[in-house]
Amino acid sequence: MILATFILFAIISQGCRKVTSIPTGNDNFIIVPPSNMQVYLSGDATIIVFWDQVTAVGFSYYNVYLGTSRSNQKVVDQTAENAFLVDSLSYDSTYYLSVTAVYANGVESGQSNFVATKPVNFSAPPAPLGLTVHGHDDDFGKYVSVIWSSEQIGDLAGYEVYRDTSADFQPDTLTKTDLVATVVTNSIDDTNHVDINRDYYYKIIAFDFDHWRSAASLPVSDRILARPQLVSPPSGASINYNDLLTFKFTQVAGSSGYLLLISSSPTGGEVFTTTIPAGEDSLVYSGSSLSFNQLYFWRVAATTVDPATPNSVSNVFSFTISQ
């Protein structure tokens, strides 16, 4: 689909020029139909057609007709360009396409010559790209978020998500012992028997309408960390504004760093966020002044592959600043 779209844009950029010299108050245009319609690409449930551009005065846009026989063609789209792409078709059906020109006075021309073609399946989808994996242990439970780039192909039917604890595993497409899920979207939250401090490697395979599979994506991994434990200030503490506000917590094995978050409610309204390097377990507050007698909430998140994405998140403690 990516290649097909690129070809379509190339056709348009080379041969499209919209005429705008439309007479005012005069609808006696010479109605010229499009001509020389041709198939540029047909396959993998996708068809690209193009035709000679109509340059007659008063031309507005084209109606694109499509059907499985010449007699049952119906308008499926409108375009001002002299090329058209249609996908998600049947591999086994023959499709008939033609176009008409519609003018500024609303008059539609006769149809162009028609073309007939069958977009048979001739290639499997490309291997998925852009895979990211993030472990989580938070208020929603333990899970691994797996996201990849959406495939822009005309016969994409879905994806198979495979998981293993070894980077060099080969997805078992026969018995599917390592298959986590089959999905039609480009993301999944994996909750299937996931454990803390275990590296999980994922590979994604795309498949088309005939279930022809792509090659597997490159493996990407992450682990779910244990949750940090908050130490001080203890929940409900009142901190005198003359004292240093120091946050302490227990370190988490495998963490690449931490995020300290202060908020105005237990679930959001963040007023301060900062990073803490791995190996450190405390931070002296250095942000803007906090309000007296305002109830604040704080928590700490451990991170792994992305220093800005929480992996495991502690429980929530509260505190106030007193005079």
C-alpha positions in Angstrom: 0.0 0.0 0.0 2.9 2.4 0.7 4.4 1.7 -2.7 0.9 2.0 -4.3 0.3 5.3 -2.7 3.7 6.7 -3.7 2.9 5.6 -7.3 -0.5 7.3 -7.2 1.1 10.6 -6.0 3.7 10.3 -8.7 1.1 10.0 -11.4 -0.8 12.9 -10.1 2.2 15.2 -9.7 3.3 14.5 -13.3 0.0 14.8 -15.0 -2.6 16.8 -13.0 -3.5 20.4 -13.7 -6.9 21.7 -12.7 -8.4 24.3 -15.1 -10.0 27.2 -13.2 -11.1 29.5 -16.0 -14.8 29.0 -15.6 -17.1 31.6 -17.3 -19.3 33.5 -14.9 -23.0 33.4 -15.5 -22.6 31.0 -18.4 -23.2 27.3 -18.1 -23.0 26.4 -21.8 -19.9 24.4 -21.4 -18.7 21.9 -23.9 -19.1 18.7 -22.0 -16.0 16.5 -22.7 -15.7 13.0 -21.2 -12.5 11.6 -19.8 -10.5 9.3 -22.1 -7.6 6.9 -22.2 -8.3 5.2 -18.9 -5.5 2.7 -18.0 -4.6 0.3 -15.2 -1.3 1.3 -13.6 -1.2 -1.4 -10.9 -3.5 -4.3 -10.0 -2.7 -6.8 -7.3 -2.8 -7.5 -3.5 -6.5 -6.3 -3.4 -5.4 -2.9 -4.8 -6.1 -1.2 -8.1 -4.6 2.1 -9.4 -6.0 3.6 -12.5 -5.2 6.8 -14.4 -6.6 8.7 -17.4 -6.0 11.7 -19.5 -6.8 14.9 -17.7 -9.8 16.9 -18.8 -8.9 20.5 -19.6 -12.2 21.7 -20.9 -13.5 25.0 -19.5 -15.9 24.5 -16.6 -14.5 21.1 -15.5 -15.0 20.5 -11.7 -14.2 16.9 -10.7 -14.4 13.3 -11.7 -16.9 10.6 -10.6 -15.2 7.3 -10.2 -17.4 4.2 -11.1 -16.6 0.7 -9.9 -18.4 -2.6 -10.1 -18.0 -6.3 -10.6 -19.5 -6.1 -14.1 -19.7 -3.3 -16.6 -23.5 -3.0 -16.1 -23.5 -2.6 -12.3 -20.9 0.1 -11.9 -21.7 2.6 -9.2 -20.1 5.9 -8.1 -17.6 5.0 -5.3 -15.8 8.3 -5.0 -15.1 11.8 -6.4 -11.7 13.3 -7.2 -10.2 16.3 -8.9 -7.1 14.3 -9.8 -6.7 12.1 -12.9 -5.6 9.0 -11.0 -7.4 6.9 -8.4 -6.5 4.1 -5.9 -8.9 1.6 -4.4 -8.0 -1.2 -2.0 -9.5 -3.8 0.3 -10.9 -5.6 -2.7 -11.4 -9.3 -3.4 -8.5 -11.2 -4.9 -10.9 -13.4 -6.9 -13.2 -10.8 -8.4 -12.8 -8.9 -11.7 -13.5 -5.2 -11.2 -14.7 -2.7 -13.9 -13.7 0.9 -13.6 -14.5 4.1 -15.5 -14.8 7.8 -14.8 -17.0 10.7 -15.8 -16.3 14.5 -15.7 -18.6 16.7 -13.8 -18.8 20.4 -14.7 -19.5 23.6 -12.7 -23.1 23.6 -13.9 -23.6 20.1 -12.5 -23.7 18.4 -15.8 -22.0 15.0 -15.9 -20.3 13.8 -19.0 -20.6 10.4 -20.5 -18.3 7.6 -19.2 -14.7 7.1 -20.2 -13.6 3.8 -21.7 -13.7 1.2 -18.9 -11.0 -1.1 -17.7 -11.4 -4.6 -16.2 -8.8 -6.2 -13.9 -8.5 -8.7 -11.1 -6.3 -7.7 -8.1 -4.9 -11.1 -7.4 -2.8 -11.8 -4.3 0.9 -11.9 -5.4 2.9 -10.9 -2.2 2.8 -11.2 1.5 2.7 -8.0 3.6 6.1 -6.4 4.7 7.4 -7.1 8.1 6.0 -4.7 10.7 8.2 -1.8 11.8 8.4 0.6 14.7 7.8 -1.9 17.5 8.0 -0.6 21.1 7.5 -2.6 24.3 6.9 -1.2 27.8 6.3 -3.2 31.0 3.9 -1.8 33.6 2.9 -2.5 37.2 0.5 0.2 38.2 -3.1 0.7 39.3 -4.3 -1.2 36.3 -2.3 -4.3 37.2 0.7 -6.0 35.6 0.9 -5.9 31.8 3.2 -5.2 28.8 2.2 -2.5 26.3 3.1 -3.6 22.8 2.8 -1.0 20.0 4.0 -1.0 16.4 3.6 1.1 13.2 0.3 0.6 11.4 0.8 -1.1 8.0 -0.6 0.9 5.0 -1.3 -2.0 2.7 -4.5 -2.6 0.8 -5.0 -6.2 1.9 -4.0 -6.2 5.5 -6.2 -8.5 7.6 -4.4 -8.4 10.9 -1.4 -9.2 13.1 -0.1 -12.0 15.1 1.8 -11.1 18.3 4.4 -13.6 19.5 6.3 -13.6 22.9 9.2 -15.5 24.3 11.9 -15.0 27.0 14.7 -15.3 24.4 15.7 -12.7 21.9 16.5 -15.2 19.1 13.2 -17.1 19.3 11.4 -18.0 16.0 7.6 -17.5 16.1 5.8 -20.9 15.9 3.2 -20.2 13.3 2.2 -23.9 13.2 1.4 -24.9 16.8 1.4 -21.2 17.9 2.6 -22.1 21.4 4.2 -18.6 21.7 1.2 -16.7 20.2 -0.1 -14.1 22.6 -2.9 -12.7 20.4 -4.3 -12.1 16.9 -5.4 -8.5 16.5 -6.6 -6.1 13.8 -5.1 -3.0 15.5 -1.5 -2.1 15.9 -1.3 -2.4 19.7 -2.0 -4.8 22.6 -1.7 -4.8 26.3 -0.4 -8.3 27.2 -1.6 -9.5 30.5 -1.1 -13.2 29.8 0.9 -14.7 32.7 3.4 -11.9 32.9 5.8 -11.9 35.8 7.9 -9.3 37.5 11.6 -9.0 36.6 11.4 -11.3 33.6 12.5 -10.1 30.1 9.8 -10.6 27.5 10.7 -10.4 23.8 8.0 -9.7 21.2 7.8 -10.2 17.5 4.9 -9.1 15.2 3.8 -10.8 12.0 1.3 -9.2 9.6 -1.0 -11.3 7.4 -3.3 -10.6 4.4 -6.7 -11.7 3.4 -5.3 -15.1 2.3 -3.4 -15.3 5.6 -0.1 -15.0 3.8 2.3 -14.0 6.6 5.0 -11.4 6.5 8.4 -12.0 8.0 8.6 -11.3 11.7 9.5 -7.9 13.0 12.8 -7.5 14.9 12.5 -8.5 18.5 12.0 -5.8 21.2 11.8 -6.5 24.9 11.1 -5.0 28.3 10.5 -6.3 31.8 7.9 -5.4 34.5 9.7 -3.9 37.5 8.7 -4.3 41.2 7.0 -1.2 42.6 9.1 1.4 44.5 8.2 1.7 48.2 7.8 5.2 49.6 9.6 5.9 52.9 9.3 9.6 53.7 7.7 11.9 54.2 5.2 9.4 55.6 1.6 9.7 54.3 -0.3 12.5 56.1 2.9 14.2 57.2 2.9 18.0 57.9 6.2 19.6 56.8 7.3 22.9 58.2 8.1 25.3 55.4 11.5 26.0 57.1 12.5 22.3 56.8 14.0 20.7 53.7 11.3 18.7 51.9 13.2 15.4 51.2 11.6 12.5 49.4 12.9 9.0 50.1 12.0 5.7 48.6 13.3 2.2 48.1 15.3 1.4 44.9 14.0 -1.1 42.4 16.3 -3.8 40.9 16.7 -3.3 37.1 15.5 0.3 37.0 17.2 2.7 34.7 15.9 5.7 36.7 12.9 7.1 38.5 10.3 9.8 38.2 9.1 11.7 41.2 5.6 13.1 40.7 3.7 15.5 43.0 0.1 16.2 42.3 -3.0 18.0 43.7 -5.1 14.8 43.8 -4.4 11.1 44.2 -5.0 10.5 40.5 -3.7 13.6 38.7 -3.3 17.3 38.6 0.5 17.1 38.6 2.3 20.2 39.9 5.9 18.9 39.8 7.7 16.1 38.0 11.4 15.3 37.9 13.8 12.5 37.1 16.1 10.7 39.6 19.1 8.8 38.4 19.3 5.0 38.9 21.2 4.3 42.1 19.7 7.2 44.0 16.9 6.8 46.5 16.1 10.4 47.6 15.6 13.9 46.3 15.5 17.3 48.0 12.6 19.3 46.6 13.7 22.3 44.5 10.6 23.3 42.6 8.4 26.3 43.0 6.8 27.2 46.3 4.1 24.9 47.5 1.0 26.4 49.1 0.4 26.3 52.9 -2.2 23.8 54.2 -2.7 22.5 50.6 -3.0 18.7 50.5 -0.4 17.3 48.1 0.2 13.7 46.9 3.4 12.1 45.8 4.5 8.9 44.2 7.5 7.5 42.5 7.7 5.5 39.2 10.6 3.3 38.1 11.6 3.4 34.4 13.4 1.1 32.0 13.7 1.6 28.3 12.1 5.1 28.2 13.1 7.5 31.0 9.8 9.4 30.5 7.5 6.3 30.6 6.6 4.9 34.0 7.1 1.2 34.3 6.1 0.4 37.9 4.4 3.0 40.1 4.4 3.2 43.8 1.4 3.7 46.0 0.4 7.3 46.8 1.4 9.3 50.0 0.0 12.7 51.0 1.6 15.7 52.8 1.0 19.3 53.6 3.2 22.3 54.1 2.7 24.2 57.4 3.9 27.6 58.6 
